[in-house]
């Protein structure tokens, strides 16, 4: 392999390494954002569950359902 060929290969490998670093950073960011979305979804589900319980209690008090 000539020095020119080795130089070209090293150049491409450096570019590939740089792009891979950026992809890793982006993936880390996406994982962090996904965790935040999951946490918020859990909070929303808890609130909906509490709302459902409150509606059921109101319906029972108003004799709209048996309970």
Predicted model as a PDB file, atoms N, CA, C, CB and O in Angstrom, pLDDT in the B-factor column:
MODEL        1                                                                  
ATOM      1  N   UNK A   1       0.856  -1.164   0.000  1.00 63.00           N  
ATOM      2  CA  UNK A   1       0.000   0.000   0.000  1.00 63.00           C  
ATOM      3  C   UNK A   1       0.910   1.238   0.000  1.00 63.00           C  
ATOM      4  CB  UNK A   1      -0.978  -0.008   1.235  1.00 63.00           C  
ATOM      5  O   UNK A   1       1.883   1.306   0.752  1.00 63.00           O  
ATOM      6  N   UNK A   2       0.591   2.170  -0.820  1.00 82.00           N  
ATOM      7  CA  UNK A   2       1.407   3.377  -0.906  1.00 82.00           C  
ATOM      8  C   UNK A   2       1.017   4.351   0.190  1.00 82.00           C  
ATOM      9  CB  UNK A   2       1.260   4.038  -2.285  1.00 82.00           C  
ATOM     10  O   UNK A   2      -0.019   4.207   0.839  1.00 82.00           O  
ATOM     11  N   UNK A   3       1.865   5.334   0.378  1.00 85.00           N  
ATOM     12  CA  UNK A   3       1.579   6.349   1.390  1.00 85.00           C  
ATOM     13  C   UNK A   3       0.323   7.132   1.044  1.00 85.00           C  
ATOM     14  CB  UNK A   3       2.761   7.299   1.539  1.00 85.00           C  
ATOM     15  O   UNK A   3      -0.439   7.519   1.930  1.00 85.00           O  
ATOM     16  N   UNK A   4       0.107   7.369  -0.268  1.00 90.00           N  
ATOM     17  CA  UNK A   4      -1.097   8.095  -0.694  1.00 90.00           C  
ATOM     18  C   UNK A   4      -2.352   7.308  -0.332  1.00 90.00           C  
ATOM     19  CB  UNK A   4      -1.060   8.367  -2.214  1.00 90.00           C  
ATOM     20  O   UNK A   4      -3.326   7.881   0.156  1.00 90.00           O  
ATOM     21  N   UNK A   5      -2.334   6.019  -0.566  1.00 92.00           N  
ATOM     22  CA  UNK A   5      -3.492   5.176  -0.261  1.00 92.00           C  
ATOM     23  C   UNK A   5      -3.744   5.146   1.241  1.00 92.00           C  
ATOM     24  CB  UNK A   5      -3.282   3.745  -0.796  1.00 92.00           C  
ATOM     25  O   UNK A   5      -4.885   5.254   1.691  1.00 92.00           O  
ATOM     26  N   UNK A   6      -2.684   5.001   2.002  1.00 92.00           N  
ATOM     27  CA  UNK A   6      -2.823   4.986   3.460  1.00 92.00           C  
ATOM     28  C   UNK A   6      -3.356   6.323   3.954  1.00 92.00           C  
ATOM     29  CB  UNK A   6      -1.473   4.667   4.133  1.00 92.00           C  
ATOM     30  O   UNK A   6      -4.194   6.373   4.855  1.00 92.00           O  
ATOM     31  N   UNK A   7      -2.873   7.386   3.369  1.00 95.00           N  
ATOM     32  CA  UNK A   7      -3.332   8.724   3.766  1.00 95.00           C  
ATOM     33  C   UNK A   7      -4.818   8.905   3.464  1.00 95.00           C  
ATOM     34  CB  UNK A   7      -2.511   9.809   3.044  1.00 95.00           C  
ATOM     35  O   UNK A   7      -5.559   9.452   4.281  1.00 95.00           O  
ATOM     36  N   UNK A   8      -5.240   8.455   2.316  1.00 95.00           N  
ATOM     37  CA  UNK A   8      -6.655   8.555   1.939  1.00 95.00           C  
ATOM     38  C   UNK A   8      -7.519   7.732   2.897  1.00 95.00           C  
ATOM     39  CB  UNK A   8      -6.867   8.077   0.478  1.00 95.00           C  
ATOM     40  O   UNK A   8      -8.568   8.189   3.353  1.00 95.00           O  
ATOM     41  N   UNK A   9      -7.069   6.530   3.190  1.00 96.00           N  
ATOM     42  CA  UNK A   9      -7.819   5.660   4.097  1.00 96.00           C  
ATOM     43  C   UNK A   9      -7.915   6.293   5.482  1.00 96.00           C  
ATOM     44  CB  UNK A   9      -7.157   4.268   4.190  1.00 96.00           C  
ATOM     45  O   UNK A   9      -8.988   6.305   6.084  1.00 96.00           O  
ATOM     46  N   UNK A  10      -6.806   6.818   5.988  1.00 96.00           N  
ATOM     47  CA  UNK A  10      -6.824   7.476   7.297  1.00 96.00           C  
ATOM     48  C   UNK A  10      -7.746   8.693   7.302  1.00 96.00           C  
ATOM     49  CB  UNK A  10      -5.409   7.895   7.698  1.00 96.00           C  
ATOM     50  O   UNK A  10      -8.439   8.956   8.285  1.00 96.00           O  
ATOM     51  N   UNK A  11      -7.744   9.420   6.209  1.00 96.00           N  
ATOM     52  CA  UNK A  11      -8.619  10.586   6.096  1.00 96.00           C  
ATOM     53  C   UNK A  11     -10.088  10.166   6.192  1.00 96.00           C  
ATOM     54  CB  UNK A  11      -8.359  11.330   4.769  1.00 96.00           C  
ATOM     55  O   UNK A  11     -10.869  10.786   6.913  1.00 96.00           O  
ATOM     56  N   UNK A  12     -10.454   9.120   5.466  1.00 96.00           N  
ATOM     57  CA  UNK A  12     -11.833   8.626   5.523  1.00 96.00           C  
ATOM     58  C   UNK A  12     -12.177   8.076   6.904  1.00 96.00           C  
ATOM     59  CB  UNK A  12     -12.051   7.545   4.466  1.00 96.00           C  
ATOM     60  O   UNK A  12     -13.296   8.244   7.387  1.00 96.00           O  
ATOM     61  N   UNK A  13     -11.213   7.422   7.528  1.00 97.00           N  
ATOM     62  CA  UNK A  13     -11.469   6.876   8.862  1.00 97.00           C  
ATOM     63  C   UNK A  13     -11.682   7.998   9.878  1.00 97.00           C  
ATOM     64  CB  UNK A  13     -10.304   5.972   9.305  1.00 97.00           C  
ATOM     65  O   UNK A  13     -12.521   7.866  10.769  1.00 97.00           O  
ATOM     66  N   UNK A  14     -10.939   9.092   9.761  1.00 97.00           N  
ATOM     67  CA  UNK A  14     -11.128  10.232  10.660  1.00 97.00           C  
ATOM     68  C   UNK A  14     -12.515  10.854  10.460  1.00 97.00           C  
ATOM     69  CB  UNK A  14     -10.028  11.292  10.427  1.00 97.00           C  
ATOM     70  O   UNK A  14     -13.199  11.195  11.424  1.00 97.00           O  
ATOM     71  N   UNK A  15     -12.912  10.994   9.197  1.00 97.00           N  
ATOM     72  CA  UNK A  15     -14.244  11.536   8.912  1.00 97.00           C  
ATOM     73  C   UNK A  15     -15.331  10.620   9.477  1.00 97.00           C  
ATOM     74  CB  UNK A  15     -14.440  11.721   7.388  1.00 97.00           C  
ATOM     75  O   UNK A  15     -16.314  11.079  10.058  1.00 97.00           O  
ATOM     76  N   UNK A  16     -15.130   9.331   9.295  1.00 97.00           N  
ATOM     77  CA  UNK A  16     -16.086   8.360   9.814  1.00 97.00           C  
ATOM     78  C   UNK A  16     -16.162   8.448  11.336  1.00 97.00           C  
ATOM     79  CB  UNK A  16     -15.701   6.935   9.379  1.00 97.00           C  
ATOM     80  O   UNK A  16     -17.251   8.394  11.907  1.00 97.00           O  
ATOM     81  N   UNK A  17     -15.021   8.582  11.989  1.00 97.00           N  
ATOM     82  CA  UNK A  17     -14.964   8.678  13.441  1.00 97.00           C  
ATOM     83  C   UNK A  17     -15.678   9.934  13.930  1.00 97.00           C  
ATOM     84  CB  UNK A  17     -13.510   8.673  13.921  1.00 97.00           C  
ATOM     85  O   UNK A  17     -16.398   9.893  14.928  1.00 97.00           O  
ATOM     86  N   UNK A  18     -15.481  11.050  13.231  1.00 97.00           N  
ATOM     87  CA  UNK A  18     -16.145  12.302  13.588  1.00 97.00           C  
ATOM     88  C   UNK A  18     -17.662  12.170  13.464  1.00 97.00           C  
ATOM     89  CB  UNK A  18     -15.639  13.447  12.699  1.00 97.00           C  
ATOM     90  O   UNK A  18     -18.406  12.608  14.342  1.00 97.00           O  
ATOM     91  N   UNK A  19     -18.108  11.566  12.372  1.00 98.00           N  
ATOM     92  CA  UNK A  19     -19.544  11.378  12.172  1.00 98.00           C  
ATOM     93  C   UNK A  19     -20.119  10.438  13.220  1.00 98.00           C  
ATOM     94  CB  UNK A  19     -19.825  10.835  10.768  1.00 98.00           C  
ATOM     95  O   UNK A  19     -21.230  10.655  13.703  1.00 98.00           O  
ATOM     96  N   UNK A  20     -19.385   9.410  13.571  1.00 98.00           N  
ATOM     97  CA  UNK A  20     -19.833   8.468  14.588  1.00 98.00           C  
ATOM     98  C   UNK A  20     -19.954   9.160  15.945  1.00 98.00           C  
ATOM     99  CB  UNK A  20     -18.867   7.277  14.679  1.00 98.00           C  
ATOM    100  O   UNK A  20     -20.892   8.886  16.694  1.00 98.00           O  
ATOM    101  N   UNK A  21     -19.026  10.044  16.266  1.00 98.00           N  
ATOM    102  CA  UNK A  21     -19.109  10.812  17.506  1.00 98.00           C  
ATOM    103  C   UNK A  21     -20.374  11.666  17.541  1.00 98.00           C  
ATOM    104  CB  UNK A  21     -17.869  11.699  17.667  1.00 98.00           C  
ATOM    105  O   UNK A  21     -21.049  11.753  18.567  1.00 98.00           O  
ATOM    106  N   UNK A  22     -20.687  12.295  16.409  1.00 98.00           N  
ATOM    107  CA  UNK A  22     -21.901  13.113  16.339  1.00 98.00           C  
ATOM    108  C   UNK A  22     -23.154  12.258  16.502  1.00 98.00           C  
ATOM    109  CB  UNK A  22     -21.957  13.873  15.009  1.00 98.00           C  
ATOM    110  O   UNK A  22     -24.109  12.667  17.163  1.00 98.00           O  
ATOM    111  N   UNK A  23     -23.148  11.082  15.905  1.00 98.00           N  
ATOM    112  CA  UNK A  23     -24.291  10.180  16.025  1.00 98.00           C  
ATOM    113  C   UNK A  23     -24.464   9.750  17.480  1.00 98.00           C  
ATOM    114  CB  UNK A  23     -24.112   8.943  15.112  1.00 98.00           C  
ATOM    115  O   UNK A  23     -25.586   9.695  17.985  1.00 98.00           O  
ATOM    116  N   UNK A  24     -23.357   9.446  18.150  1.00 98.00           N  
ATOM    117  CA  UNK A  24     -23.431   9.071  19.561  1.00 98.00           C  
ATOM    118  C   UNK A  24     -24.007  10.203  20.395  1.00 98.00           C  
ATOM    119  CB  UNK A  24     -22.049   8.684  20.086  1.00 98.00           C  
ATOM    120  O   UNK A  24     -24.835   9.958  21.272  1.00 98.00           O  
ATOM    121  N   UNK A  25     -23.587  11.437  20.140  1.00 98.00           N  
ATOM    122  CA  UNK A  25     -24.117  12.586  20.868  1.00 98.00           C  
ATOM    123  C   UNK A  25     -25.613  12.746  20.610  1.00 98.00           C  
ATOM    124  CB  UNK A  25     -23.370  13.867  20.470  1.00 98.00           C  
ATOM    125  O   UNK A  25     -26.387  12.989  21.536  1.00 98.00           O  
ATOM    126  N   UNK A  26     -26.007  12.608  19.359  1.00 98.00           N  
ATOM    127  CA  UNK A  26     -27.422  12.723  19.017  1.00 98.00           C  
ATOM    128  C   UNK A  26     -28.241  11.631  19.689  1.00 98.00           C  
ATOM    129  CB  UNK A  26     -27.611  12.662  17.504  1.00 98.00           C  
ATOM    130  O   UNK A  26     -29.334  11.895  20.190  1.00 98.00           O  
ATOM    131  N   UNK A  27     -27.730  10.425  19.705  1.00 98.00           N  
ATOM    132  CA  UNK A  27     -28.436   9.311  20.331  1.00 98.00           C  
ATOM    133  C   UNK A  27     -28.574   9.531  21.830  1.00 98.00           C  
ATOM    134  CB  UNK A  27     -27.710   7.992  20.057  1.00 98.00           C  
ATOM    135  O   UNK A  27     -29.618   9.227  22.407  1.00 98.00           O  
ATOM    136  N   UNK A  28     -27.543  10.053  22.460  1.00 98.00           N  
ATOM    137  CA  UNK A  28     -27.602  10.360  23.892  1.00 98.00           C  
ATOM    138  C   UNK A  28     -28.688  11.401  24.150  1.00 98.00           C  
ATOM    139  CB  UNK A  28     -26.225  10.870  24.407  1.00 98.00           C  
ATOM    140  O   UNK A  28     -29.446  11.293  25.113  1.00 98.00           O  
ATOM    141  N   UNK A  29     -28.757  12.413  23.278  1.00 98.00           N  
ATOM    142  CA  UNK A  29     -29.780  13.446  23.408  1.00 98.00           C  
ATOM    143  C   UNK A  29     -31.177  12.858  23.226  1.00 98.00           C  
ATOM    144  CB  UNK A  29     -29.542  14.566  22.389  1.00 98.00           C  
ATOM    145  O   UNK A  29     -32.091  13.185  23.984  1.00 98.00           O  
ATOM    146  N   UNK A  30     -31.344  12.004  22.241  1.00 98.00           N  
ATOM    147  CA  UNK A  30     -32.649  11.386  21.987  1.00 98.00           C  
ATOM    148  C   UNK A  30     -33.069  10.518  23.177  1.00 98.00           C  
ATOM    149  CB  UNK A  30     -32.605  10.536  20.691  1.00 98.00           C  
ATOM    150  O   UNK A  30     -34.236  10.531  23.569  1.00 98.00           O  
ATOM    151  N   UNK A  31     -32.138   9.776  23.744  1.00 98.00           N  
ATOM    152  CA  UNK A  31     -32.455   8.950  24.907  1.00 98.00           C  
ATOM    153  C   UNK A  31     -32.905   9.804  26.088  1.00 98.00           C  
ATOM    154  CB  UNK A  31     -31.245   8.105  25.303  1.00 98.00           C  
ATOM    155  O   UNK A  31     -33.850   9.450  26.792  1.00 98.00           O  
ATOM    156  N   UNK A  32     -32.233  10.917  26.299  1.00 98.00           N  
ATOM    157  CA  UNK A  32     -32.621  11.823  27.378  1.00 98.00           C  
ATOM    158  C   UNK A  32     -34.004  12.390  27.166  1.00 98.00           C  
ATOM    159  CB  UNK A  32     -31.625  12.948  27.503  1.00 98.00           C  
ATOM    160  O   UNK A  32     -34.809  12.460  28.095  1.00 98.00           O  
ATOM    161  N   UNK A  33     -34.275  12.795  25.939  1.00 98.00           N  
ATOM    162  CA  UNK A  33     -35.604  13.338  25.637  1.00 98.00           C  
ATOM    163  C   UNK A  33     -36.687  12.276  25.774  1.00 98.00           C  
ATOM    164  CB  UNK A  33     -35.630  13.923  24.226  1.00 98.00           C  
ATOM    165  O   UNK A  33     -37.785  12.562  26.252  1.00 98.00           O  
ATOM    166  N   UNK A  34     -36.379  11.055  25.357  1.00 98.00           N  
ATOM    167  CA  UNK A  34     -37.345   9.967  25.457  1.00 98.00           C  
ATOM    168  C   UNK A  34     -37.661   9.662  26.919  1.00 98.00           C  
ATOM    169  CB  UNK A  34     -36.815   8.708  24.752  1.00 98.00           C  
ATOM    170  O   UNK A  34     -38.810   9.390  27.268  1.00 98.00           O  
ATOM    171  N   UNK A  35     -36.653   9.708  27.758  1.00 98.00           N  
ATOM    172  CA  UNK A  35     -36.869   9.493  29.185  1.00 98.00           C  
ATOM    173  C   UNK A  35     -37.805  10.557  29.744  1.00 98.00           C  
ATOM    174  CB  UNK A  35     -35.530   9.504  29.944  1.00 98.00           C  
ATOM    175  O   UNK A  35     -38.704  10.251  30.528  1.00 98.00           O  
ATOM    176  N   UNK A  36     -37.593  11.803  29.342  1.00 98.00           N  
ATOM    177  CA  UNK A  36     -38.457  12.892  29.784  1.00 98.00           C  
ATOM    178  C   UNK A  36     -39.890  12.670  29.319  1.00 98.00           C  
ATOM    179  CB  UNK A  36     -37.934  14.235  29.265  1.00 98.00           C  
ATOM    180  O   UNK A  36     -40.828  12.877  30.090  1.00 98.00           O  
ATOM    181  N   UNK A  37     -40.071  12.256  28.083  1.00 98.00           N  
ATOM    182  CA  UNK A  37     -41.416  11.999  27.547  1.00 98.00           C  
ATOM    183  C   UNK A  37     -42.081  10.868  28.327  1.00 98.00           C  
ATOM    184  CB  UNK A  37     -41.349  11.646  26.035  1.00 98.00           C  
ATOM    185  O   UNK A  37     -43.261  10.962  28.664  1.00 98.00           O  
ATOM    186  N   UNK A  38     -41.343   9.812  28.613  1.00 98.00           N  
ATOM    187  CA  UNK A  38     -41.900   8.688  29.364  1.00 98.00           C  
ATOM    188  C   UNK A  38     -42.327   9.129  30.760  1.00 98.00           C  
ATOM    189  CB  UNK A  38     -40.877   7.544  29.460  1.00 98.00           C  
ATOM    190  O   UNK A  38     -43.395   8.737  31.229  1.00 98.00           O  
ATOM    191  N   UNK A  39     -41.508   9.942  31.431  1.00 98.00           N  
ATOM    192  CA  UNK A  39     -41.843  10.426  32.767  1.00 98.00           C  
ATOM    193  C   UNK A  39     -43.101  11.283  32.732  1.00 98.00           C  
ATOM    194  CB  UNK A  39     -40.677  11.225  33.357  1.00 98.00           C  
ATOM    195  O   UNK A  39     -43.960  11.167  33.606  1.00 98.00           O  
ATOM    196  N   UNK A  40     -43.209  12.135  31.733  1.00 98.00           N  
ATOM    197  CA  UNK A  40     -44.391  12.982  31.617  1.00 98.00           C  
ATOM    198  C   UNK A  40     -45.636  12.156  31.313  1.00 98.00           C  
ATOM    199  CB  UNK A  40     -44.182  14.034  30.533  1.00 98.00           C  
ATOM    200  O   UNK A  40     -46.723  12.468  31.800  1.00 98.00           O  
ATOM    201  N   UNK A  41     -45.484  11.113  30.516  1.00 98.00           N  
ATOM    202  CA  UNK A  41     -46.608  10.242  30.204  1.00 98.00           C  
ATOM    203  C   UNK A  41     -47.105   9.531  31.452  1.00 98.00           C  
ATOM    204  CB  UNK A  41     -46.215   9.224  29.139  1.00 98.00           C  
ATOM    205  O   UNK A  41     -48.311   9.365  31.633  1.00 98.00           O  
ATOM    206  N   UNK A  42     -46.193   9.114  32.308  1.00 98.00           N  
ATOM    207  CA  UNK A  42     -46.577   8.482  33.568  1.00 98.00           C  
ATOM    208  C   UNK A  42     -47.390   9.467  34.409  1.00 98.00           C  
ATOM    209  CB  UNK A  42     -45.322   7.999  34.349  1.00 98.00           C  
ATOM    210  O   UNK A  42     -48.408   9.094  34.992  1.00 98.00           O  
ATOM    211  N   UNK A  43     -46.944  10.716  34.469  1.00 98.00           N  
ATOM    212  CA  UNK A  43     -47.687  11.734  35.236  1.00 98.00           C  
ATOM    213  C   UNK A  43     -49.088  11.947  34.666  1.00 98.00           C  
ATOM    214  CB  UNK A  43     -46.917  13.071  35.242  1.00 98.00           C  
ATOM    215  O   UNK A  43     -50.059  12.053  35.415  1.00 98.00           O  
ATOM    216  N   UNK A  44     -49.186  12.008  33.356  1.00 98.00           N  
ATOM    217  CA  UNK A  44     -50.499  12.200  32.722  1.00 98.00           C  
ATOM    218  C   UNK A  44     -51.409  11.018  33.036  1.00 98.00           C  
ATOM    219  CB  UNK A  44     -50.351  12.371  31.187  1.00 98.00           C  
ATOM    220  O   UNK A  44     -52.584  11.204  33.353  1.00 98.00           O  
ATOM    221  N   UNK A  45     -50.875   9.813  32.949  1.00 97.00           N  
ATOM    222  CA  UNK A  45     -51.681   8.622  33.248  1.00 97.00           C  
ATOM    223  C   UNK A  45     -52.153   8.619  34.692  1.00 97.00           C  
ATOM    224  CB  UNK A  45     -50.882   7.350  32.963  1.00 97.00           C  
ATOM    225  O   UNK A  45     -53.291   8.240  34.967  1.00 97.00           O  
ATOM    226  N   UNK A  46     -51.304   9.034  35.614  1.00 97.00           N  
ATOM    227  CA  UNK A  46     -51.714   9.116  37.027  1.00 97.00           C  
ATOM    228  C   UNK A  46     -52.849  10.109  37.204  1.00 97.00           C  
ATOM    229  CB  UNK A  46     -50.523   9.519  37.917  1.00 97.00           C  
ATOM    230  O   UNK A  46     -53.818   9.847  37.916  1.00 97.00           O  
ATOM    231  N   UNK A  47     -52.715  11.252  36.546  1.00 97.00           N  
ATOM    232  CA  UNK A  47     -53.780  12.259  36.658  1.00 97.00           C  
ATOM    233  C   UNK A  47     -55.085  11.747  36.067  1.00 97.00           C  
ATOM    234  CB  UNK A  47     -53.365  13.560  35.958  1.00 97.00           C  
ATOM    235  O   UNK A  47     -56.158  11.984  36.622  1.00 97.00           O  
ATOM    236  N   UNK A  48     -54.995  11.045  34.944  1.00 97.00           N  
ATOM    237  CA  UNK A  48     -56.209  10.491  34.338  1.00 97.00           C  
ATOM    238  C   UNK A  48     -56.839   9.437  35.238  1.00 97.00           C  
ATOM    239  CB  UNK A  48     -55.895   9.886  32.965  1.00 97.00           C  
ATOM    240  O   UNK A  48     -58.063   9.361  35.351  1.00 97.00           O  
ATOM    241  N   UNK A  49     -56.004   8.624  35.877  1.00 96.00           N  
ATOM    242  CA  UNK A  49     -56.531   7.628  36.809  1.00 96.00           C  
ATOM    243  C   UNK A  49     -57.263   8.297  37.968  1.00 96.00           C  
ATOM    244  CB  UNK A  49     -55.398   6.742  37.343  1.00 96.00           C  
ATOM    245  O   UNK A  49     -58.349   7.867  38.357  1.00 96.00           O  
ATOM    246  N   UNK A  50     -56.666   9.346  38.513  1.00 97.00           N  
ATOM    247  CA  UNK A  50     -57.332  10.063  39.616  1.00 97.00           C  
ATOM    248  C   UNK A  50     -58.628  10.700  39.140  1.00 97.00           C  
ATOM    249  CB  UNK A  50     -56.401  11.143  40.204  1.00 97.00           C  
ATOM    250  O   UNK A  50     -59.626  10.695  39.861  1.00 97.00           O  
ATOM    251  N   UNK A  51     -58.619  11.248  37.927  1.00 96.00           N  
ATOM    252  CA  UNK A  51     -59.837  11.847  37.382  1.00 96.00           C  
ATOM    253  C   UNK A  51     -60.931  10.794  37.223  1.00 96.00           C  
ATOM    254  CB  UNK A  51     -59.548  12.521  36.028  1.00 96.00           C  
ATOM    255  O   UNK A  51     -62.097  11.037  37.535  1.00 96.00           O  
ATOM    256  N   UNK A  52     -60.534   9.628  36.736  1.00 95.00           N  
ATOM    257  CA  UNK A  52     -61.497   8.540  36.572  1.00 95.00           C  
ATOM    258  C   UNK A  52     -62.106   8.152  37.912  1.00 95.00           C  
ATOM    259  CB  UNK A  52     -60.827   7.321  35.923  1.00 95.00           C  
ATOM    260  O   UNK A  52     -63.313   7.931  38.003  1.00 95.00           O  
ATOM    261  N   UNK A  53     -61.281   8.069  38.953  1.00 94.00           N  
ATOM    262  CA  UNK A  53     -61.785   7.747  40.284  1.00 94.00           C  
ATOM    263  C   UNK A  53     -62.746   8.813  40.786  1.00 94.00           C  
ATOM    264  CB  UNK A  53     -60.630   7.587  41.262  1.00 94.00           C  
ATOM    265  O   UNK A  53     -63.773   8.497  41.385  1.00 94.00           O  
ATOM    266  N   UNK A  54     -62.416  10.068  40.543  1.00 94.00           N  
ATOM    267  CA  UNK A  54     -63.293  11.156  40.988  1.00 94.00           C  
ATOM    268  C   UNK A  54     -64.637  11.121  40.259  1.00 94.00           C  
ATOM    269  CB  UNK A  54     -62.612  12.515  40.764  1.00 94.00           C  
ATOM    270  O   UNK A  54     -65.682  11.338  40.873  1.00 94.00           O  
ATOM    271  N   UNK A  55     -64.613  10.846  38.951  1.00 92.00           N  
ATOM    272  CA  UNK A  55     -65.859  10.771  38.184  1.00 92.00           C  
ATOM    273  C   UNK A  55     -66.722   9.623  38.696  1.00 92.00           C  
ATOM    274  CB  UNK A  55     -65.566  10.591  36.675  1.00 92.00           C  
ATOM    275  O   UNK A  55     -67.935   9.773  38.847  1.00 92.00           O  
ATOM    276  N   UNK A  56     -66.101   8.482  38.961  1.00 91.00           N  
ATOM    277  CA  UNK A  56     -66.855   7.345  39.496  1.00 91.00           C  
ATOM    278  C   UNK A  56     -67.488   7.690  40.837  1.00 91.00           C  
ATOM    279  CB  UNK A  56     -65.943   6.120  39.645  1.00 91.00           C  
ATOM    280  O   UNK A  56     -68.642   7.341  41.088  1.00 91.00           O  
ATOM    281  N   UNK A  57     -66.742   8.370  41.697  1.00 91.00           N  
ATOM    282  CA  UNK A  57     -67.282   8.758  43.004  1.00 91.00           C  
ATOM    283  C   UNK A  57     -68.455   9.724  42.840  1.00 91.00           C  
ATOM    284  CB  UNK A  57     -66.182   9.401  43.874  1.00 91.00           C  
ATOM    285  O   UNK A  57     -69.463   9.599  43.536  1.00 91.00           O  
ATOM    286  N   UNK A  58     -68.329  10.673  41.934  1.00 90.00           N  
ATOM    287  CA  UNK A  58     -69.429  11.625  41.674  1.00 90.00           C  
ATOM    288  C   UNK A  58     -70.654  10.886  41.152  1.00 90.00           C  
ATOM    289  CB  UNK A  58     -68.989  12.715  40.656  1.00 90.00           C  
ATOM    290  O   UNK A  58     -71.778  11.157  41.574  1.00 90.00           O  
ATOM    291  N   UNK A  59     -70.429   9.947  40.225  1.00 89.00           N  
ATOM    292  CA  UNK A  59     -71.552   9.180  39.683  1.00 89.00           C  
ATOM    293  C   UNK A  59     -72.235   8.362  40.777  1.00 89.00           C  
ATOM    294  CB  UNK A  59     -71.073   8.256  38.553  1.00 89.00           C  
ATOM    295  O   UNK A  59     -73.463   8.267  40.789  1.00 89.00           O  
ATOM    296  N   UNK A  60     -71.475   7.774  41.688  1.00 88.00           N  
ATOM    297  CA  UNK A  60     -72.070   7.008  42.786  1.00 88.00           C  
ATOM    298  C   UNK A  60     -72.880   7.915  43.699  1.00 88.00           C  
ATOM    299  CB  UNK A  60     -70.982   6.283  43.591  1.00 88.00           C  
ATOM    300  O   UNK A  60     -73.989   7.565  44.103  1.00 88.00           O  
ATOM    301  N   UNK A  61     -72.338   9.063  44.021  1.00 88.00           N  
ATOM    302  CA  UNK A  61     -73.047  10.000  44.905  1.00 88.00           C  
ATOM    303  C   UNK A  61     -74.322  10.517  44.256  1.00 88.00           C  
ATOM    304  CB  UNK A  61     -72.140  11.178  45.277  1.00 88.00           C  
ATOM    305  O   UNK A  61     -75.310  10.780  44.942  1.00 88.00           O  
ATOM    306  N   UNK A  62     -74.303  10.662  42.940  1.00 89.00           N  
ATOM    307  CA  UNK A  62     -75.488  11.157  42.235  1.00 89.00           C  
ATOM    308  C   UNK A  62     -76.428  10.008  41.874  1.00 89.00           C  
ATOM    309  CB  UNK A  62     -75.077  11.922  40.965  1.00 89.00           C  
ATOM    310  O   UNK A  62     -77.417  10.202  41.167  1.00 89.00           O  
ATOM    311  N   UNK A  63     -76.107   8.807  42.368  1.00 84.00           N  
ATOM    312  CA  UNK A  63     -76.899   7.612  42.086  1.00 84.00           C  
ATOM    313  C   UNK A  63     -77.036   7.348  40.588  1.00 84.00           C  
ATOM    314  CB  UNK A  63     -78.276   7.745  42.710  1.00 84.00           C  
ATOM    315  O   UNK A  63     -78.070   6.863  40.129  1.00 84.00           O  
ATOM    316  N   UNK A  64     -76.004   7.664  39.843  1.00 80.00           N  
ATOM    317  CA  UNK A  64     -76.011   7.388  38.422  1.00 80.00           C  
ATOM    318  C   UNK A  64     -75.538   5.954  38.142  1.00 80.00           C  
ATOM    319  CB  UNK A  64     -75.128   8.399  37.683  1.00 80.00           C  
ATOM    320  O   UNK A  64     -75.885   5.364  37.119  1.00 80.00           O  
ATOM    321  N   UNK A  65     -74.751   5.413  39.055  1.00 74.00           N  
ATOM    322  CA  UNK A  65     -74.327   4.025  38.948  1.00 74.00           C  
ATOM    323  C   UNK A  65     -74.465   3.370  40.314  1.00 74.00           C  
ATOM    324  CB  UNK A  65     -72.866   3.919  38.422  1.00 74.00           C  
ATOM    325  O   UNK A  65     -74.510   4.046  41.342  1.00 74.00           O  
ATOM    326  N   UNK A  66     -74.531   2.046  40.307  1.00 72.00           N  
ATOM    327  CA  UNK A  66     -74.627   1.333  41.582  1.00 72.00           C  
ATOM    328  C   UNK A  66     -73.221   1.133  42.122  1.00 72.00           C  
ATOM    329  CB  UNK A  66     -75.365  -0.037  41.420  1.00 72.00           C  
ATOM    330  O   UNK A  66     -72.281   0.892  41.365  1.00 72.00           O  
ATOM    331  N   UNK A  67     -73.091   1.233  43.404  1.00 58.00           N  
ATOM    332  CA  UNK A  67     -71.758   1.045  43.917  1.00 58.00           C  
ATOM    333  C   UNK A  67     -71.757   1.060  45.375  1.00 58.00           C  
ATOM    334  CB  UNK A  67     -70.837   2.063  43.408  1.00 58.00           C  
ATOM    335  O   UNK A  67     -70.702   0.914  45.993  1.00 58.00           O  
TER     336      UNK A  67                                                      
ENDMDL                                                                          
END                                                                             
